[in-house]
Structure formats: structure tokens, C-alpha cells
Amino acid sequence: MNGLIGNNTSAKFIFLGCNDESEVPSKQEIRQCYPDKPIAIYKAWGNYRDSFAEVEALFNIRLNGVNKHSFYMHSAKRCITHAIRLDSDFEKSLFFELKYSHLIVSYLNLSHSSLETLETHLKAIAKANSEISSITEFSNRLQSAKNALNGMGLHDPKIDNPCDKSISTLFDDYGKNAIAQMTKAINKWYDQNKWV
């Protein structure tokens, strides 16, 4: 994403989700609401496609929940198709917002440091989700181990009759508080970087 900000300290972005390229406002239409300063329009699949990764992950988390984020999010649903970069001095245009509200995913005021923080959050969330998932998968493996061993004619009291109460105590809601904390952190980041 830092490539999108370029040499500036920060920039304001309007992220769009369009079904058709013809829906994207032209620079001329944007200039009617945001005159006299440089404007850039980026396609999510264009030259800066790698730069969209963190923001795309952010919107997917907000749409699907923190617990769905992983290191392999490139298969996730695309939320943004375009980004309009504006000078950080601009105020929001109500006219633009009304005219294109059906396309606007979000307004963000981004800096290099805010994007580094987002990247740190996303890596931590993916790592935590991976660790939580590996533990919760273990509880499923207890049953598959029982089935496999019983299928071979092998029996063991601890395998055949595990203590369901102990398993439930250990695995029910495993990581729930961690997910809540990660959700709070990502929501805080979003609130701090919204262009209001």
C-alpha cells in the first residue's frame, strides 16, 4: 500500500467496489468535487495490486470476522475494485458521497505508519488464527483417532471413552477472548484511520 501513498506523508483514499468499469467516476467527475490538486485512480488488479493486499484484508475482516483471516487471503472475496487517492488536505465532498454512495466501500486517511501498523495487526491475526485452529482441530482428531483405532480392532479406555466434560472445558470457545481482543484492535485501527 505504501506505493500508493508514494513520497507523501499521508493521503486520503476513497475505496470503491464496482461491478462494471463504466461505473467508476472519471477524473473529470472527481475534480468537480475535489478540484485543484492531484488525483489518482488505481485499479485493484493494476500496477499496484500488491499494494491493495492489506486494505483488502481489512475489509474482508470487517465483512467476515477476524477469525476468518489467514495468511492465504488471496482466495477471499474482493471487496474493493478501485482506489481514488486524494491530497490529504481535502475535506469530504457530500455531493460525491451522495452521487456514488452505491460504490463507496470506505473512506480512509492513510499514512506509511498507519499501514505498517495494519500490516502488523494482520500478521498477528493470521498467526493467532493459525494457532487457535491447530488446537481446535485437535479436538476433532480425538474422534477420528478413536474411529481409526477401533476400525483396526484396537481399544483403549481413554480413547474409547474420553471425558467429554474435560474436552468441552478445554476446547469450547477456545480462543474466543483472543478473537475478541483482535477484533477490538482492528476496529480501533479502522476508527483511527477513517476519513470523517
C-alpha positions as CSV (number, residue, x, y, z in Angstrom):
1,M,0.0,0.0,0.0
2,N,2.9,2.3,0.7
3,G,3.4,2.5,-3.1
4,L,0.0,4.2,-3.4
5,I,0.9,6.9,-0.9
6,G,4.2,7.5,-2.7
7,N,6.5,10.2,-1.3
8,N,3.8,11.9,0.6
9,T,3.4,11.5,4.4
10,S,-0.2,10.6,4.0
11,A,-3.1,10.6,1.6
12,K,-6.8,10.3,1.6
13,F,-8.5,7.4,-0.2
14,I,-11.9,6.6,-1.4
15,F,-12.2,2.8,-1.9
16,L,-14.8,1.7,-4.4
17,G,-16.4,-1.6,-5.2
18,C,-17.7,-1.6,-8.7
19,N,-19.4,-4.4,-10.7
20,D,-18.6,-2.7,-14.0
21,E,-15.7,-0.5,-15.1
22,S,-18.1,2.0,-16.5
23,E,-19.4,2.8,-13.0
24,V,-16.0,4.3,-11.9
25,P,-16.2,8.1,-11.9
26,S,-13.7,9.7,-14.3
27,K,-11.0,12.1,-13.1
28,Q,-13.1,15.0,-14.6
29,E,-16.1,13.9,-12.5
30,I,-14.0,13.6,-9.4
31,R,-12.4,17.0,-10.0
32,Q,-15.9,18.6,-9.8
33,C,-15.9,17.6,-6.1
34,Y,-12.2,17.7,-5.4
35,P,-10.6,20.4,-7.5
36,D,-7.1,21.9,-7.9
37,K,-5.0,19.1,-6.5
38,P,-3.6,15.8,-7.9
39,I,-6.0,12.9,-8.1
40,A,-5.1,9.3,-9.0
41,I,-7.4,6.3,-9.7
42,Y,-5.9,2.9,-9.1
43,K,-7.4,-0.5,-10.1
44,A,-7.1,-3.3,-7.5
45,W,-5.8,-5.6,-10.2
46,G,-3.5,-3.0,-11.8
47,N,0.1,-2.0,-11.2
48,Y,-0.4,-1.5,-7.5
49,R,-2.4,-4.7,-7.0
50,D,0.1,-5.9,-4.3
51,S,-0.4,-2.6,-2.5
52,F,-4.1,-3.3,-2.0
53,A,-3.5,-6.5,0.0
54,E,-3.7,-5.1,3.5
55,V,-6.7,-2.9,2.8
56,E,-8.5,-5.7,1.1
57,A,-7.8,-8.0,4.1
58,L,-9.1,-5.2,6.4
59,F,-12.4,-5.0,4.5
60,N,-12.7,-8.8,4.4
61,I,-12.1,-9.0,8.2
62,R,-14.8,-6.3,8.7
63,L,-17.2,-8.3,6.4
64,N,-16.4,-11.9,7.6
65,G,-14.9,-11.5,11.1
66,V,-11.4,-11.7,12.5
67,N,-11.4,-15.4,12.9
68,K,-11.7,-15.9,9.0
69,H,-8.4,-14.1,8.3
70,S,-5.4,-16.2,7.4
71,F,-2.0,-15.9,5.6
72,Y,-3.7,-17.2,2.5
73,M,-6.3,-14.5,1.9
74,H,-5.8,-14.2,-1.8
75,S,-8.8,-16.5,-2.2
76,A,-11.1,-14.2,-0.3
77,K,-13.9,-12.3,-1.9
78,R,-12.8,-9.0,-3.5
79,C,-14.3,-6.1,-1.6
80,I,-12.6,-3.2,-3.4
81,T,-12.0,-2.7,-7.1
82,H,-10.6,0.8,-7.2
83,A,-9.0,3.4,-5.0
84,I,-9.1,7.1,-5.6
85,R,-6.1,8.8,-4.0
86,L,-6.6,12.5,-3.0
87,D,-4.4,15.0,-1.3
88,S,-4.5,14.9,2.5
89,D,-5.8,18.5,2.7
90,F,-9.2,17.6,1.1
91,E,-12.4,17.6,3.1
92,K,-15.1,15.0,2.2
93,S,-17.4,16.1,-0.5
94,L,-21.1,15.4,0.4
95,F,-22.1,15.7,-3.2
96,F,-19.6,13.0,-4.2
97,E,-20.7,10.8,-1.3
98,L,-24.4,11.1,-2.3
99,K,-23.8,10.6,-6.0
100,Y,-21.5,7.5,-5.6
101,S,-22.7,6.0,-2.3
102,H,-23.7,2.8,-4.0
103,L,-20.0,2.3,-5.0
104,I,-18.2,3.6,-1.9
105,V,-16.7,0.9,0.4
106,S,-14.9,3.2,2.7
107,Y,-13.0,6.5,3.1
108,L,-9.6,6.2,4.8
109,N,-6.8,8.7,5.6
110,L,-3.7,6.6,5.4
111,S,0.0,7.2,6.2
112,H,3.0,4.9,5.9
113,S,3.0,4.3,9.7
114,S,-0.7,3.5,9.8
115,L,-0.2,0.9,7.0
116,E,2.7,-0.6,8.9
117,T,0.5,-0.9,12.0
118,L,-2.2,-2.5,9.9
119,E,0.3,-5.0,8.4
120,T,1.5,-5.9,11.9
121,H,-2.1,-6.4,13.1
122,L,-2.9,-8.6,10.1
123,K,0.2,-10.8,10.5
124,A,-0.6,-11.2,14.2
125,I,-4.2,-12.1,13.5
126,A,-3.2,-14.7,10.9
127,K,-0.7,-16.2,13.2
128,A,-3.1,-16.3,16.2
129,N,-5.9,-17.8,14.0
130,S,-3.5,-20.5,12.8
131,E,-2.5,-21.4,16.3
132,I,-6.1,-21.4,17.6
133,S,-7.2,-23.5,14.6
134,S,-4.5,-26.1,15.2
135,I,-5.7,-26.5,18.8
136,T,-9.4,-26.7,17.9
137,E,-8.6,-29.2,15.2
138,F,-7.0,-31.4,17.9
139,S,-10.4,-31.9,19.5
140,N,-11.8,-33.2,16.2
141,R,-8.8,-35.6,15.9
142,L,-9.8,-37.3,19.1
143,Q,-12.9,-38.7,17.4
144,S,-11.1,-39.6,14.2
145,A,-8.3,-41.4,16.2
146,K,-11.0,-43.4,18.1
147,N,-12.6,-44.4,14.8
148,A,-9.3,-45.3,13.2
149,L,-8.1,-47.4,16.1
150,N,-11.5,-49.1,16.6
151,G,-11.5,-49.9,12.9
152,M,-8.3,-51.8,13.4
153,G,-9.7,-53.6,16.4
154,L,-7.7,-51.7,18.9
155,H,-9.3,-50.5,22.1
156,D,-8.1,-48.2,24.9
157,P,-10.4,-46.9,27.6
158,K,-9.0,-43.3,27.3
159,I,-9.5,-43.4,23.5
160,D,-12.9,-45.2,23.5
161,N,-14.4,-43.2,26.3
162,P,-12.7,-39.8,26.6
163,C,-14.0,-37.5,29.3
164,D,-16.4,-35.3,27.3
165,K,-16.7,-32.8,30.2
166,S,-12.9,-32.2,30.2
167,I,-12.8,-32.0,26.4
168,S,-15.6,-29.5,26.5
169,T,-14.0,-27.4,29.3
170,L,-10.7,-27.2,27.3
171,F,-12.0,-26.7,23.7
172,D,-15.3,-25.0,23.8
173,D,-14.8,-21.3,23.0
174,Y,-11.0,-21.9,22.7
175,G,-9.5,-18.6,21.6
176,K,-12.8,-16.7,22.0
177,N,-11.3,-13.9,24.1
178,A,-8.2,-13.6,21.9
179,I,-10.5,-13.2,18.8
180,A,-12.5,-10.5,20.7
181,Q,-9.2,-8.7,21.5
182,M,-8.1,-8.9,17.9
183,T,-11.4,-7.6,16.7
184,K,-11.2,-4.7,19.1
185,A,-7.6,-3.9,17.8
186,I,-8.7,-3.9,14.1
187,N,-11.8,-1.9,14.8
188,K,-9.7,0.7,16.7
189,W,-7.3,0.9,13.8
190,Y,-10.2,1.4,11.4
191,D,-11.7,4.1,13.6
192,Q,-8.4,5.9,13.9
193,N,-7.9,5.9,10.1
194,K,-11.4,6.7,8.8
195,W,-11.6,9.8,6.8
196,V,-14.5,11.6,8.6
